[in-house]
């Protein structure tokens, strides 16, 4: 542990095992390191963005046992024995986008990209409920993640498009 790390997180450490993007990871971590810093600094999963570090912006959103959480508000030790998904989990082949990513690109649901990983994961969670949502309901569901670029309509369009595309696949249909 570096002096800087010790000063920031303290010296008390605990071994945790977390299923990250489908694989078990065991590490000795400071009891004060956030899940966001653990994912970024220890596992090099830099899609977890830190905006406000107070849970307000939602850009650090990851899926924790399938549900959205603000990783800047959780400690890494709280993830011990749980599953965490980052946007890197969406596609195992970096050369091929996941259908949710394709829809965001097609619908221009991203601009600067800072909120995009969180929006993609939230979209995955929304779609996995199996419910078809109205645009107003989608707006409500993504309201915890701030986007300063798009005005949200293109993101709503992308969520709706991804939902339709993935529901079509689940029903044995073709991509729209």
Secondary structure as UniProt FT lines:
FT   HELIX           3..9
FT   STRAND          13..20
FT   TURN            21..22
FT   STRAND          23..30
FT   TURN            31..32
FT   HELIX           35..37
FT   HELIX           38..42
FT   TURN            46..47
FT   TURN            59..60
FT   STRAND          61..64
FT   TURN            65..66
FT   STRAND          67..70
FT   TURN            71..72
FT   HELIX           76..79
FT   TURN            80..81
FT   STRAND          83..85
FT   HELIX           87..89
FT   TURN            94..95
FT   HELIX           99..106
FT   TURN            107..108
FT   TURN            114..115
FT   HELIX           116..128
FT   HELIX           135..141
FT   TURN            142..144
FT   HELIX           153..170
FT   TURN            171..172
//
